[in-house]
């Protein structure tokens, strides 16, 4: 069962994206799962989380690991996101997180987010993966004059609460630094983040996991999951894998009915991206935007954008609950119109690429990592709330320790991420409810 139109789940071909056209192919061809296979650990989902866990379970613990993906490695969000490697993975504001979980647990979660960015830097350096990493930092932009004070307060709050030096900039300084725009009234820089080519990072992970001994299965959607004799039997169209332990790492592409422990507990949400042709230096100067620092605005339904190293401009946004071809065409047209409004000097510059994909939300608005219900040996790590480039792989690393039985590994996962996943109220209707939430968020963004 799927919450969205079937066309969003065509696993037979990669999404036609800029990343797909510019990433080198894998040096090996993933298999299709056929016949009966045995493994110590089966991982469902060949994205950042699953491949990181597979790499470490094979390399550091000598385990036999099978990774199953309905498409090819990186087919989902890991291969089609905006490439923002940021210390973020929740939609719950820190002030609310402190009220719900306390200051100590919130600081532990925040510390994990910072470590997750370093985890990616370390992997790229150690494995010599050229993922086109940009200069450090992520810029949050006030999209209305009324949000300027909000950014000032956020800078003070983050410094006082977490000791993070986030720097506030007014509109004049933004323009001087190459971040000009008629709808950008102030900015706040987080120095820890950076931009990267997400599919080059993903394929670097796949190569490393393969070299470590992991078996990667493509075109092998898990259609059934049974538990018998202390083992998990994962069925695909042409075969099955029997494993002592399983890690579910499918994020926004988790199907209903296959893993009953998460049914009704995840909310896939559409995100969309367009990439322009290369923008000349003269055109960049005309708009006043000429640096590759990743940026996003203060909207609830945020827009995110970055100048890529080759001069193209990536522009993305949230919203929309119709994943049919007609619905996606309307959504992409709206995204293009917003791009032209925010960057009027580039209105004549055509889009060479446009694609969409799912992020994943939970009811508590925080990610989850831990056991799946009462099923012995079944684990999940998912729900990055649209910011999983860093935290997903880092959590895969933490989960590898848990699955391998390393002492203290479970406690190393922030307690905020170990809270049991609650079901959404009226779960079968949650896509419709999301549409209503979007309407309210749009009103706040424009009139609040």
Buried (B, 14 or more C-beta within 10 A) or exposed (E): EBBBBEEBBEBEEBBEBBBBEBBEEBEEEBBEBEEEBEBBBBBBBBBBBBBBBBBBBBBBBEBBBBBBBBBBBBBBBBBBBBBBBBBBBBBBEBEEBBEBBEEEBBBBBBEBBBBBBEBBBEBBEEBEBEBBBBEBBBBBBBBBEEBBEBBBEBBEBBEEBBEBEBBBBBBEEBBEBBBBBEBBBBBBBBEBBBBBBBBBBBBBBBBBBBBBBBBBBBBBBBBEBEEEEEBBBBBBEEBBBBBBBBBBBBBBBBBBEBBEBBBBBBBBBBBBBBBBEEBEEEBBEBBBBBBBBBBBBBBBBBBBBBBBEEBBBBBBBBBBBBBEEEBBEEBBEBBBEBBBEBBBBBEEBEBEBBBBBBBBBBBBBBBBBBBBEEBEBBBBBBBBBBBBBBBBBBBBBBBBBBBBEBEEBBEEBBBBBEBEBEEBEEBEEBBEBBEEBBEEBBEEBEEE
